[in-house]
């Protein structure tokens, strides 16, 4: 028999082909071969939401090749991924290639190993139409919501906006968190800490367990401690333990790779897919923490072999999420005896993270000894407390310690020196330090994934594309922000004297955090006002549950769509007819010089400040907001400062250098040429010397790039690019053969190379679009 196996990616095809014999041909379909058309009638609502699928142009050659291979095959094995998306790909292949049950089979596996592949072929099944229907319902519903909501936003806010069932709710989370931070009012308090000098010059640090709300209360306590005797009242030691975290699910892998490796959510999924396709890990889209008996046995053997019997402890984890359905196992290495891999640096790091997490989950608890020391003060009933922790047996900590988000960092105490009850302690100093309660923490990509999962919004396959989409659309930005200096008070008791002092700290610094944009705020407010149901967290989670019911055959997908779409479409029509345009407009006040009104709003190209109103005689002045300014909190003076542009920064070569901000950012206009300002230069403060440096730097770069011009044709040049010299002609680039010296190229030779390239165009391979 001649067998044709169809998988999603070329990498997976190569790995699987190495396991099968000469009777099997393995081909890739490069992901989805069909999708809903891009026109408005892609879903036939009147005929029970019938989808109209099309084969994209970049997939027609792939489909033609698959059809040719099907004709010469006795059996076709559809081996796409085992989740709903993979099931839908198998169904589309079956429909387009006109396969029947007699000579086609569906096989699934959650790891690409020879054992798993041969077992899948030995146990084929038919396409699960319930899973296909769940995927179709999601795709159709999201298309309807996306198209119709986007049309509303185009008309009521500005063109080129988009909305989506999951993405809009994700933006709402970021917007609400930012507003919580803005509204937060930091309250100060004082914490008391004391340093005691012990024998061998060791230092014991203890703290007062309570907070002091005012400086006066803290100072009064310090005064009462002048001349006091300090003694050990009680020493209590208790055994403790730490238990390992379960093996990774999709979301916990994304979170931990962000914390420990600094990977974005989308990068983590791309790398994980590569590891899966190379047969190194199990399927990477899963919300299950379960491990198979085979995996448990393999992990146990490896722990015993590598670390010893006392480190081994088999654990069966149960998935808490009632909707867990995508795969039947957690993410783990396919072979536990492979501690690391030979691959590029990023793949290697992610693999080792997955290996450590999985192997640690099958290891013994870490045994601790926690010591608490209470210190009596002779002059007051209050006590100070010192805490320490000793690791008695490292257990799973030998391999792995789970990371923490910034808002849940554990304090790590050191080992306490030996102390005895009644022992007198020598106070070196006691500080009352001003502290401030912290505002809510901004989301990182990983913590936003965690929040979406907690709310039941989305599924493992949707987290990465959702976050990528809201950043690509400009609703949310991932940025670093510099902190601000803050002064705090310290009162010190030392040598019987109380001395106040001031110190400073940098607070509010952010790294790789998610910030909402002005357009993200405006769109969120508009959708919450007019589409409360779509923006409701519980509603979004309920929709996910209905998709699960469809996948389990408990709900008809057409019925689900009909119940949703009826009320949704009415709301769309009502909003288009009745809602006012939304621009996030804020009137800030009046310009003291001109008496004109100053306001900020969303314009055609983004947030802007406006001075005055446009009339027949005069146009209002507009100025784009700076990157660090927001419609919601910009002040009148900050807005007025924006109108200081354009300004003349000075002269160069007897011509003015005009600084302004355009659609694509700040620039210098000099002698009819535009020079973009680098991010390090501020258009409002750049001086003549700095402006000249910008112009000269660009000229120097252009000189390095330029190799040769031709008087015969102004559009023809030989340039030096990122990948070496090339010919540029009429906005097209042409490769120069290695044996030709670029500077020696004549006009005739350049045109000859161009004509030759045009006559033999390089074929374009259809891109494989990885699902993230």
C-alpha positions as CSV (number, residue, x, y, z in Angstrom):
1,X,0.0,0.0,0.0
2,X,1.1,3.6,-0.6
3,X,0.2,5.8,2.4
4,X,0.0,9.5,2.4
5,X,0.3,11.3,5.8
6,X,-0.7,14.9,5.9
7,X,0.6,17.1,8.7
8,X,0.5,20.9,9.3
9,X,4.2,21.9,9.1
10,X,7.3,20.9,7.1
11,X,9.3,20.5,10.3
12,X,6.7,18.0,11.7
13,X,6.6,16.2,8.3
14,X,10.4,15.8,8.4
15,X,10.4,14.4,12.0
16,X,7.5,11.9,11.3
17,X,8.9,10.8,8.0
18,X,12.0,9.6,9.8
19,X,9.9,7.2,11.9
20,X,7.9,5.6,9.0
21,X,9.0,3.2,6.2
22,X,9.1,3.6,2.5
23,X,5.4,2.9,2.2
24,X,4.6,6.3,3.7
25,X,4.9,9.7,2.1
26,X,4.6,12.6,4.5
27,X,3.4,16.0,3.2
28,X,2.7,19.3,4.8
29,X,-0.4,21.4,4.3
30,X,1.2,24.5,5.8
31,X,-1.6,25.0,8.4
32,X,-5.2,25.9,7.3
33,X,-5.9,25.3,3.6
34,X,-9.3,27.0,3.7
35,X,-10.8,29.9,5.6
36,X,-13.8,32.2,5.6
37,X,-13.7,34.6,2.7
38,X,-12.7,38.1,3.4
39,X,-16.0,39.6,2.0
40,X,-19.0,40.5,4.0
41,X,-21.0,37.4,2.9
42,X,-18.4,34.9,4.2
43,X,-21.1,33.8,6.6
44,X,-24.6,33.3,5.2
45,X,-26.6,34.4,8.2
46,X,-30.0,33.9,6.5
47,X,-29.2,30.2,5.9
48,X,-28.4,29.1,9.4
49,X,-24.9,30.8,9.5
50,X,-23.6,28.7,6.7
51,X,-19.9,29.4,6.2
52,X,-18.5,30.2,2.8
53,X,-14.9,28.9,2.7
54,X,-12.3,29.8,0.2
55,X,-8.8,28.5,-0.6
56,X,-6.4,31.5,-0.4
57,X,-4.2,32.2,-3.3
58,X,-1.0,31.3,-1.4
59,X,-2.5,27.8,-0.7
60,X,-3.7,26.8,-4.2
61,X,-0.3,25.3,-5.1
62,X,-0.2,23.3,-1.9
63,X,-3.8,22.0,-2.5
64,X,-2.9,21.1,-6.1
65,X,0.2,19.1,-4.9
66,X,-1.9,17.3,-2.2
67,X,-4.6,16.4,-4.7
68,X,-1.9,14.9,-7.0
69,X,-0.5,12.8,-4.1
70,X,-4.0,11.7,-3.0
71,X,-4.6,10.2,-6.5
72,X,-1.6,8.0,-6.2
73,X,-2.3,6.9,-2.6
74,X,-4.2,3.9,-1.3
75,X,-4.7,5.4,2.2
76,X,-4.6,9.0,3.5
77,X,-3.8,9.7,7.1
78,X,-4.9,13.1,8.4
79,X,-2.3,13.8,11.2
80,X,-3.0,17.5,12.2
81,X,-2.8,18.5,15.8
82,X,-5.2,17.0,18.3
83,X,-7.0,20.2,19.4
84,X,-10.1,21.7,17.8
85,X,-8.1,23.8,15.4
86,X,-6.2,20.7,14.2
87,X,-9.5,18.8,13.9
88,X,-10.9,21.5,11.7
89,X,-7.8,21.4,9.5
90,X,-8.3,17.6,9.1
91,X,-12.0,18.3,8.2
92,X,-11.1,21.0,5.6
93,X,-8.5,18.6,4.1
94,X,-11.1,15.9,3.9
95,X,-13.6,18.2,2.2
96,X,-11.2,19.9,-0.3
97,X,-9.4,16.6,-1.2
98,X,-12.8,14.8,-1.4
99,X,-11.7,12.0,0.9
100,X,-14.1,9.3,2.1
101,X,-14.0,7.1,5.2
102,X,-13.0,4.0,3.3
103,X,-9.6,5.3,2.2
104,X,-8.8,8.0,4.8
105,X,-8.2,7.9,8.6
106,X,-7.7,10.5,11.3
107,X,-4.8,10.0,13.7
108,X,-3.8,12.0,16.8
109,X,-0.8,12.1,19.1
110,X,0.4,14.5,21.8
111,X,4.1,13.8,21.2
112,X,6.1,13.2,18.0
113,X,8.0,10.1,18.9
114,X,8.2,6.8,17.0
115,X,6.2,5.0,19.6
116,X,3.4,7.6,19.6
117,X,3.2,7.8,15.8
118,X,3.1,4.0,15.4
119,X,0.5,3.7,18.2
120,X,-1.6,6.4,16.5
121,X,-1.5,4.6,13.1
122,X,-2.5,1.4,14.9
123,X,-5.5,3.2,16.5
124,X,-7.0,5.5,13.9
125,X,-10.4,7.2,14.3
126,X,-12.8,9.3,12.2
127,X,-12.9,13.1,12.2
128,X,-14.7,14.3,15.3
129,X,-17.5,16.6,13.9
130,X,-18.2,17.9,17.4
131,X,-14.7,19.4,17.7
132,X,-15.0,20.7,14.1
133,X,-18.3,22.4,14.9
134,X,-16.9,24.0,18.1
135,X,-14.0,25.4,16.0
136,X,-16.5,26.6,13.3
137,X,-18.7,28.2,15.9
138,X,-15.8,30.1,17.4
139,X,-14.5,31.2,13.9
140,X,-17.9,32.3,12.7
141,X,-18.9,34.1,15.9
142,X,-15.6,35.9,16.1
143,X,-15.9,36.9,12.5
144,X,-19.4,38.3,13.0
145,X,-18.4,40.2,16.1
146,X,-15.2,41.4,14.6
147,X,-16.7,42.6,11.4
148,X,-19.7,44.3,12.8
149,X,-18.0,45.9,15.8
150,X,-15.2,47.1,13.7
151,X,-17.7,48.8,11.3
152,X,-19.2,50.6,14.2
153,X,-15.8,51.8,15.4
154,X,-14.9,53.0,12.0
155,X,-18.0,55.2,11.8
156,X,-18.2,56.3,15.4
157,X,-14.5,56.8,16.3
158,X,-12.0,56.6,13.5
159,X,-11.1,54.5,10.4
160,X,-8.9,51.4,10.5
161,X,-10.0,50.3,14.0
162,X,-10.9,46.8,14.9
163,X,-12.6,45.0,17.8
164,X,-13.0,41.3,18.8
165,X,-14.8,39.2,21.3
166,X,-11.7,38.3,23.3
167,X,-9.3,41.1,22.3
168,X,-11.6,43.9,23.4
169,X,-12.1,42.3,26.9
170,X,-8.3,41.9,27.2
171,X,-7.9,45.6,26.4
172,X,-10.5,46.4,29.1
173,X,-8.4,44.6,31.7
174,X,-5.4,46.7,30.9
175,X,-7.4,49.9,30.8
176,X,-9.1,49.2,34.1
177,X,-5.8,48.3,35.8
178,X,-4.2,51.6,34.5
179,X,-7.1,53.6,35.9
180,X,-6.8,51.9,39.3
181,X,-3.2,52.9,39.3
182,X,-4.0,56.5,38.3
183,X,-6.7,56.7,41.1
184,X,-4.4,55.2,43.7
185,X,-3.4,57.5,46.5
186,X,-0.3,56.2,48.2
187,X,-0.5,56.3,52.0
188,X,2.7,56.4,54.1
189,X,3.4,54.5,57.3
190,X,6.5,53.7,59.4
191,X,8.1,50.3,60.0
192,X,10.5,49.7,62.9
193,X,13.5,47.5,62.5
194,X,16.4,46.9,64.9
195,X,20.0,45.6,64.5
196,X,21.6,43.7,67.4
197,X,25.3,42.9,67.6
198,X,26.0,39.3,68.7
199,X,29.2,37.4,69.4
200,X,31.6,36.9,66.5
201,X,30.3,40.3,65.1
202,X,27.2,38.7,63.7
203,X,24.1,40.9,63.2
204,X,20.6,39.9,64.2
205,X,17.8,41.9,62.4
206,X,14.4,42.1,64.0
207,X,11.2,44.0,63.1
208,X,8.2,45.3,64.9
209,X,5.2,43.3,63.6
210,X,2.9,46.4,63.4
211,X,2.9,49.5,61.2
212,X,2.9,53.0,62.7
213,X,0.5,55.3,60.9
214,X,2.3,58.6,61.7
215,X,5.8,59.8,62.1
216,X,4.9,61.0,65.6
217,X,3.8,57.6,66.7
218,X,7.0,56.0,65.4
219,X,9.2,58.6,67.1
220,X,7.3,58.2,70.4
221,X,8.0,54.4,70.3
222,X,11.7,55.1,69.7
223,X,11.9,57.5,72.6
224,X,10.4,54.8,74.9
225,X,13.2,52.4,73.8
226,X,16.0,54.8,74.9
227,X,17.9,53.0,77.7
228,X,15.7,49.8,77.4
229,X,17.1,46.3,77.8
230,X,16.4,43.8,75.0
231,X,16.3,40.1,75.7
232,X,15.3,36.9,73.9
233,X,11.8,36.0,75.2
234,X,11.1,33.0,73.1
235,X,12.7,30.8,70.4
236,X,10.3,28.6,68.4
237,X,11.4,26.2,65.7
238,X,8.9,24.4,63.5
239,X,9.4,22.0,60.6
240,X,8.0,23.2,57.2
241,X,8.0,22.1,53.6
242,X,7.7,23.3,50.1
243,X,5.9,21.3,47.5
244,X,6.7,21.5,43.7
245,X,4.4,23.1,41.2
246,X,2.7,20.9,38.7
247,X,4.1,20.4,35.2
248,X,3.4,23.2,32.7
249,X,0.2,24.0,30.9
250,X,0.2,26.5,28.1
251,X,-0.5,29.5,30.3
252,X,1.9,28.6,33.1
253,X,4.7,27.9,30.5
254,X,4.0,31.4,29.1
255,X,4.1,33.0,32.5
256,X,7.3,31.2,33.7
257,X,9.2,31.8,30.4
258,X,8.4,35.4,30.8
259,X,9.6,35.6,34.4
260,X,12.7,33.4,34.1
261,X,13.7,33.9,30.4
262,X,12.2,37.3,29.5
263,X,10.4,35.7,26.5
264,X,7.2,37.3,25.1
265,X,4.1,35.1,25.0
266,X,4.2,34.7,21.2
267,X,8.0,33.9,21.2
268,X,7.4,31.2,23.8
269,X,4.7,29.6,21.7
270,X,6.9,29.7,18.5
271,X,9.8,28.1,20.3
272,X,7.5,25.5,22.0
273,X,6.0,24.6,18.6
274,X,9.5,24.1,17.2
275,X,10.4,21.8,20.1
276,X,7.2,19.8,19.6
277,X,7.7,19.4,15.9
278,X,11.2,18.2,16.5
279,X,9.8,15.5,18.8
280,X,11.4,16.9,22.0
281,X,8.3,17.9,24.0
282,X,4.6,16.9,24.1
283,X,1.9,19.1,22.6
284,X,2.2,22.7,23.7
285,X,-1.5,23.8,23.7
286,X,-3.0,22.2,26.7
287,X,-4.7,23.2,30.0
288,X,-4.1,19.8,31.6
289,X,-1.6,19.1,34.4
290,X,-2.0,15.4,34.1
291,X,0.9,13.1,33.2
292,X,0.5,9.7,31.6
293,X,1.6,6.5,33.4
294,X,4.4,6.2,30.9
295,X,5.6,9.7,31.7
296,X,5.4,9.0,35.5
297,X,7.4,5.9,35.1
298,X,10.0,7.6,33.0
299,X,10.3,10.6,35.4
300,X,10.6,8.3,38.4
301,X,13.5,6.3,36.8
302,X,15.3,9.4,35.9
303,X,15.0,11.0,39.3
304,X,16.3,7.9,41.0
305,X,19.1,7.5,38.4
306,X,20.2,11.2,38.6
307,X,19.6,12.1,42.2
308,X,18.8,9.0,44.3
309,X,15.8,7.2,45.7
310,X,15.2,9.7,48.4
311,X,14.5,12.5,45.9
312,X,11.8,10.5,44.1
313,X,8.1,11.0,44.8
314,X,5.5,10.2,42.2
315,X,2.6,12.7,42.0
316,X,-0.6,12.6,40.1
317,X,-1.9,16.1,39.4
318,X,-5.6,16.8,38.7
319,X,-6.6,19.6,36.4
320,X,-8.8,22.1,38.3
321,X,-10.2,23.7,35.2
322,X,-13.5,22.1,34.3
323,X,-13.0,23.2,30.7
324,X,-9.7,21.4,30.2
325,X,-10.2,19.6,26.9
326,X,-7.5,20.4,24.4
327,X,-5.0,17.7,25.2
328,X,-4.7,14.9,27.7
329,X,-1.3,15.7,29.1
330,X,0.7,18.5,30.5
331,X,3.7,19.9,28.6
332,X,6.7,17.7,29.3
333,X,9.9,16.3,27.6
334,X,9.3,13.2,25.5
335,X,12.3,11.6,27.1
336,X,13.2,12.5,30.7
337,X,16.7,11.2,30.4
338,X,17.5,14.1,27.9
339,X,18.3,16.9,30.4
340,X,19.3,19.3,27.6
341,X,19.3,19.5,23.8
342,X,21.6,20.8,21.1
343,X,19.7,23.6,19.6
344,X,19.8,27.4,19.3
345,X,20.1,29.2,22.6
346,X,16.5,30.2,23.0
347,X,15.2,26.7,22.2
348,X,17.7,25.1,24.6
349,X,16.6,27.5,27.4
350,X,12.9,26.8,27.0
351,X,13.5,23.0,26.7
352,X,15.5,23.0,30.0
353,X,12.8,25.0,31.7
354,X,10.2,22.5,30.6
355,X,12.4,19.6,31.7
356,X,13.2,21.0,35.1
357,X,9.5,21.9,35.8
358,X,8.3,18.4,34.8
359,X,11.0,16.5,36.6
360,X,10.7,18.6,39.8
361,X,6.9,17.8,39.8
362,X,7.9,14.1,40.5
363,X,10.4,14.9,43.2
364,X,10.2,14.9,47.0
365,X,9.1,18.0,49.0
366,X,11.8,20.3,50.3
367,X,12.1,20.1,54.0
368,X,12.6,23.3,56.0
369,X,13.2,24.4,59.5
370,X,11.5,27.8,60.3
371,X,12.7,29.7,63.4
372,X,10.9,32.6,65.0
373,X,12.5,34.7,67.8
374,X,10.5,37.0,70.0
375,X,12.5,39.8,71.6
376,X,11.2,41.5,74.8
377,X,11.7,45.3,75.4
378,X,12.0,46.2,79.1
379,X,10.3,49.7,78.7
380,X,7.2,48.7,76.6
381,X,4.9,45.6,76.2
382,X,5.7,45.5,72.5
383,X,8.0,42.8,71.1
384,X,10.3,42.6,68.1
385,X,10.3,39.5,65.9
386,X,13.2,37.9,63.9
387,X,12.5,35.1,61.5
388,X,14.8,32.7,59.7
389,X,14.5,29.7,57.5
390,X,16.9,26.8,57.1
391,X,16.8,24.3,54.2
392,X,17.1,20.8,55.8
393,X,16.6,18.7,52.6
394,X,16.5,20.4,49.2
395,X,14.2,17.8,47.5
396,X,12.8,19.3,44.3
397,X,14.6,22.6,44.9
398,X,17.7,20.8,43.7
399,X,16.2,21.2,40.2
400,X,13.7,24.0,40.1
401,X,12.0,26.9,42.0
402,X,8.9,28.4,40.6
403,X,9.1,32.2,39.8
404,X,6.7,34.8,41.2
405,X,5.0,37.8,39.8
406,X,6.0,41.2,41.2
407,X,2.9,41.5,43.2
408,X,3.5,38.2,45.1
409,X,7.2,38.2,45.9
410,X,8.1,36.2,49.0
411,X,10.5,37.6,51.5
412,X,13.4,35.3,51.9
413,X,14.9,35.2,55.4
414,X,18.4,34.1,56.2
415,X,19.7,31.7,58.7
416,X,19.4,32.9,62.3
417,X,22.4,32.5,64.6
418,X,22.0,30.3,67.8
419,X,20.0,32.1,70.5
420,X,18.8,31.2,73.9
421,X,15.9,32.3,76.0
422,X,16.8,35.1,78.4
423,X,19.9,36.1,76.4
424,X,20.5,39.9,76.5
425,X,21.0,41.6,73.1
426,X,23.2,44.6,72.3
427,X,21.2,47.1,70.3
428,X,23.3,48.8,67.7
429,X,20.5,51.0,66.2
430,X,16.8,51.1,65.6
431,X,15.2,52.7,62.6
432,X,11.7,53.9,61.9
433,X,11.6,54.0,58.1
434,X,8.8,55.6,56.1
435,X,7.2,53.2,53.7
436,X,4.4,53.6,51.2
437,X,1.6,51.2,50.3
438,X,1.9,50.1,46.7
439,X,-0.5,50.7,43.8
440,X,-1.9,47.7,41.8
441,X,0.8,46.3,39.5
442,X,0.6,46.8,35.8
443,X,0.2,43.6,33.7
444,X,3.0,41.9,31.9
445,X,2.1,39.7,29.0
446,X,2.4,36.7,31.3
447,X,0.3,38.1,34.1
448,X,-2.4,39.2,31.6
449,X,-2.5,35.6,30.3
450,X,-2.9,34.5,33.9
451,X,-5.8,36.9,34.4
452,X,-7.5,35.8,31.2
453,X,-7.3,32.2,32.3
454,X,-8.6,33.0,35.8
455,X,-11.6,34.8,34.2
456,X,-12.2,31.9,31.9
457,X,-11.6,34.1,28.8
458,X,-10.0,32.4,25.9
459,X,-8.3,29.0,25.7
460,X,-4.6,27.9,25.4
461,X,-4.6,28.5,21.6
462,X,-5.9,32.1,21.9
463,X,-3.7,33.7,24.6
464,X,-0.7,34.5,22.4
465,X,-2.6,35.8,19.3
466,X,-4.9,37.8,21.5
467,X,-2.0,39.7,23.2
468,X,-0.2,40.1,19.8
469,X,-3.3,41.5,18.3
470,X,-4.1,44.2,20.9
471,X,-0.4,45.4,20.7
472,X,-0.4,45.3,16.9
473,X,-3.6,47.3,16.8
474,X,-2.1,50.0,19.0
475,X,-4.6,49.5,21.9
476,X,-1.9,48.4,24.3
477,X,1.9,49.1,24.3
478,X,4.6,47.1,26.0
479,X,7.1,49.6,27.3
480,X,9.7,50.4,29.9
481,X,9.2,53.5,32.0
482,X,11.6,55.4,34.1
483,X,10.8,55.8,37.8
484,X,10.6,59.1,39.7
485,X,12.6,60.2,42.8
486,X,10.7,60.1,46.1
487,X,11.9,61.4,49.4
488,X,11.2,59.4,52.5
489,X,11.8,59.9,56.2
490,X,14.1,57.8,58.5
491,X,14.2,58.3,62.3
492,X,17.2,56.5,63.9
493,X,17.8,55.6,67.6
494,X,21.5,55.1,68.1
495,X,23.7,55.6,71.2
496,X,20.7,56.9,73.2
497,X,20.0,59.7,70.6
498,X,17.2,60.1,68.1
499,X,18.3,61.6,64.8
500,X,15.8,62.3,61.9
501,X,17.0,62.2,58.3
502,X,15.8,62.2,54.7
503,X,16.6,59.7,52.0
504,X,15.5,59.2,48.4
505,X,14.5,56.3,46.3
506,X,13.4,55.7,42.7
507,X,9.9,54.5,42.5
508,X,7.5,53.6,39.8
509,X,10.1,52.3,37.3
510,X,8.5,49.7,34.9
511,X,10.0,47.1,32.6
512,X,8.1,45.4,29.8
513,X,4.7,46.3,31.2
514,X,1.5,46.8,29.3
515,X,0.1,50.3,29.1
516,X,-3.2,51.2,27.4
517,X,-3.1,53.8,24.6
518,X,-5.5,56.7,24.2
519,X,-7.3,54.9,21.5
520,X,-7.5,51.8,23.7
521,X,-9.2,53.9,26.4
522,X,-11.6,55.5,24.0
523,X,-12.6,52.3,22.3
524,X,-13.0,50.5,25.6
525,X,-15.3,53.2,27.0
526,X,-17.3,53.3,23.8
527,X,-17.8,49.5,23.7
528,X,-18.6,49.4,27.4
529,X,-21.3,52.0,27.0
530,X,-23.0,50.5,23.9
531,X,-22.0,46.8,24.1
532,X,-22.1,45.9,27.7
533,X,-22.7,42.2,27.1
534,X,-19.8,41.7,24.8
535,X,-17.5,43.5,27.2
536,X,-18.7,41.6,30.3
537,X,-16.1,39.2,31.6
538,X,-18.7,36.6,32.7
539,X,-20.5,36.7,29.3
540,X,-17.2,36.1,27.5
541,X,-16.4,33.2,29.8
542,X,-19.9,31.8,29.3
543,X,-19.4,31.8,25.5
544,X,-16.2,29.7,26.0
545,X,-18.3,27.2,28.1
546,X,-20.8,27.0,25.2
547,X,-18.0,26.2,22.8
548,X,-17.0,23.4,25.2
549,X,-20.6,22.1,25.2
550,X,-20.5,22.1,21.4
551,X,-17.2,20.1,21.4
552,X,-18.8,17.6,23.7
553,X,-21.9,17.2,21.5
554,X,-24.2,18.8,24.1
555,X,-25.2,21.9,22.2
556,X,-25.9,22.6,18.5
557,X,-23.6,25.2,17.1
558,X,-26.2,26.8,14.8
559,X,-28.5,27.3,17.8
560,X,-25.8,28.8,19.9
561,X,-25.0,31.3,17.1
562,X,-28.6,32.2,16.5
563,X,-29.2,33.0,20.2
564,X,-26.1,35.2,20.4
565,X,-26.4,37.0,17.1
566,X,-30.0,38.1,17.3
567,X,-29.6,40.5,20.2
568,X,-26.0,41.4,19.2
569,X,-27.0,42.6,15.7
570,X,-29.9,44.7,17.1
571,X,-27.4,46.4,19.4
572,X,-25.1,47.1,16.4
573,X,-28.0,48.7,14.4
574,X,-29.1,50.8,17.3
575,X,-25.6,52.0,18.0
576,X,-25.0,52.9,14.4
577,X,-28.2,54.9,14.4
578,X,-28.2,56.5,17.8
579,X,-24.7,56.7,19.3
580,X,-22.7,59.9,19.2
581,X,-19.2,60.0,17.8
582,X,-16.6,59.2,20.4
583,X,-13.2,61.0,20.5
584,X,-12.3,61.0,24.2
585,X,-12.5,64.8,24.0
586,X,-11.5,66.8,27.1
587,X,-11.7,70.6,27.4
588,X,-8.6,71.6,29.4
589,X,-9.2,75.4,29.6
590,X,-8.4,78.6,27.8
591,X,-5.1,79.8,26.3
592,X,-4.2,82.9,28.3
593,X,-2.6,84.6,25.3
594,X,-5.3,84.1,22.7
595,X,-8.3,83.4,24.8
596,X,-9.0,80.3,22.6
597,X,-10.3,77.0,24.0
598,X,-7.7,74.2,24.4
599,X,-8.9,70.6,24.3
600,X,-7.5,67.2,23.5
601,X,-9.1,64.4,21.5
602,X,-8.6,61.5,19.1
603,X,-7.9,62.7,15.6
604,X,-7.5,60.9,12.3
605,X,-3.9,60.0,13.0
606,X,-4.1,59.6,16.8
607,X,-4.4,61.7,20.0
608,X,-3.9,65.5,19.5
609,X,-4.3,68.8,21.2
610,X,-6.5,71.5,19.6
611,X,-6.2,75.2,20.0
612,X,-9.4,77.1,19.0
613,X,-12.2,76.0,16.7
614,X,-12.1,76.0,12.9
615,X,-14.2,78.7,11.2
616,X,-14.5,80.1,7.7
617,X,-11.8,82.6,8.5
618,X,-9.4,80.6,10.6
619,X,-8.5,77.0,11.1
620,X,-7.9,75.5,14.5
621,X,-4.3,74.6,15.3
622,X,-3.5,70.9,15.9
623,X,-0.5,69.3,17.6
624,X,0.0,65.6,18.3
625,X,0.5,64.4,21.9
626,X,3.9,63.2,22.9
627,X,4.4,59.5,23.5
628,X,4.3,59.8,27.3
629,X,1.2,62.0,27.3
630,X,-2.4,60.7,27.7
631,X,-5.8,62.3,27.0
632,X,-7.0,61.4,30.4
633,X,-4.4,63.3,32.5
634,X,-2.6,65.8,30.3
635,X,-2.7,69.3,31.8
636,X,-3.5,72.7,30.2
637,X,0.1,73.9,30.3
638,X,1.4,70.6,28.9
639,X,-1.0,70.9,26.0
640,X,0.0,74.6,25.3
641,X,3.6,73.5,25.2
642,X,2.8,71.3,22.3
643,X,2.1,74.4,20.1
644,X,5.7,75.6,20.5
645,X,6.3,73.5,17.4
646,X,7.3,74.0,14.6
647,X,10.3,75.9,15.9
648,X,13.7,77.0,14.4
649,X,16.5,75.1,16.1
650,X,19.2,77.2,14.4
651,X,21.0,77.5,11.1
652,X,23.3,75.1,9.2
653,X,25.0,75.9,5.8
654,X,23.1,79.3,5.8
655,X,19.7,77.6,5.9
656,X,17.2,77.2,8.8
657,X,16.6,74.0,10.6
658,X,12.9,73.7,11.3
659,X,11.9,71.1,14.0
660,X,8.3,69.7,13.8
661,X,6.3,66.6,14.4
662,X,4.6,64.9,11.5
663,X,2.5,61.8,11.0
664,X,5.6,59.6,11.4
665,X,7.1,61.4,14.3
666,X,9.5,64.3,15.0
667,X,11.8,65.5,12.2
668,X,14.1,68.3,11.1
669,X,13.4,70.1,7.8
670,X,16.6,71.5,6.2
671,X,17.1,72.6,2.7
672,X,14.0,70.8,1.5
673,X,15.1,67.4,3.1
674,X,13.6,65.7,6.1
675,X,15.7,64.2,8.8
676,X,13.9,62.0,11.4
677,X,14.8,62.7,15.0
678,X,16.1,59.7,17.0
679,X,14.2,58.8,20.2
680,X,17.1,60.2,22.2
681,X,16.4,63.7,21.0
682,X,13.5,65.9,22.2
683,X,12.0,68.1,19.4
684,X,11.0,70.7,22.0
685,X,14.5,71.1,23.4
686,X,17.0,70.1,20.7
687,X,19.5,72.9,20.0
688,X,21.4,74.0,16.9
689,X,24.5,71.8,17.7
690,X,22.4,68.7,18.3
691,X,20.3,69.3,15.2
692,X,23.5,69.6,13.0
693,X,24.7,66.2,14.5
694,X,21.4,64.6,13.4
695,X,21.8,65.9,9.8
696,X,25.4,65.0,9.5
697,X,24.8,61.5,10.9
698,X,22.2,60.8,8.3
699,X,24.4,62.1,5.5
700,X,27.2,59.9,6.7
701,X,24.9,56.8,6.7
702,X,23.6,57.6,3.2
703,X,27.2,58.0,2.0
704,X,28.1,54.5,3.4
705,X,25.0,53.1,1.7
706,X,25.6,54.7,-1.7
707,X,28.1,52.9,-4.0
708,X,27.3,54.2,-7.5
709,X,24.8,56.4,-9.4
710,X,24.2,56.5,-13.2
711,X,23.7,59.7,-15.2
712,X,21.7,57.7,-17.8
713,X,18.9,57.1,-15.2
714,X,18.2,58.9,-11.9
715,X,16.2,55.9,-10.5
716,X,19.2,53.5,-11.0
717,X,21.7,53.1,-8.1
718,X,24.1,50.5,-6.7
719,X,23.6,50.5,-2.9
720,X,25.0,48.7,0.1
721,X,22.3,47.0,2.1
722,X,21.9,44.9,5.2
723,X,22.7,41.8,3.3
724,X,25.3,43.2,1.0
725,X,25.4,45.3,-2.3
726,X,22.4,45.4,-4.6
727,X,20.9,47.2,-7.5
728,X,18.0,49.6,-6.9
729,X,15.8,50.4,-9.8
730,X,12.3,52.0,-9.8
731,X,11.6,50.9,-6.2
732,X,12.7,47.3,-6.9
733,X,15.8,45.6,-5.7
734,X,18.0,43.2,-7.6
735,X,20.8,40.9,-6.4
736,X,24.4,41.3,-7.6
737,X,26.2,38.0,-8.3
738,X,29.2,37.4,-6.0
739,X,31.8,37.4,-8.9
740,X,30.9,41.0,-9.9
741,X,32.5,44.0,-8.1
742,X,29.7,46.4,-7.4
743,X,31.7,49.6,-8.1
744,X,32.7,48.2,-11.5
745,X,29.1,47.8,-12.7
746,X,28.3,49.9,-15.8
747,X,24.9,51.2,-16.8
748,X,24.6,48.5,-19.5
749,X,25.6,45.7,-17.1
750,X,23.1,46.9,-14.5
751,X,20.3,46.8,-17.0
752,X,21.4,43.4,-18.2
753,X,21.2,42.0,-14.6
754,X,17.8,43.6,-14.1
755,X,16.4,42.1,-17.3
756,X,17.8,38.7,-16.4
757,X,16.2,38.8,-13.0
758,X,12.9,39.8,-14.4
759,X,13.0,36.9,-16.9
760,X,13.7,34.4,-14.2
761,X,11.7,35.4,-11.2
762,X,12.3,33.5,-8.0
763,X,9.3,31.4,-7.1
764,X,7.6,32.3,-3.8
765,X,7.0,29.5,-1.4
766,X,3.6,29.7,0.4
767,X,4.3,30.8,4.0
768,X,3.6,28.4,6.8
769,X,1.5,30.4,9.3
770,X,2.2,28.9,12.7
771,X,-0.7,29.0,15.1
772,X,0.4,30.8,18.3
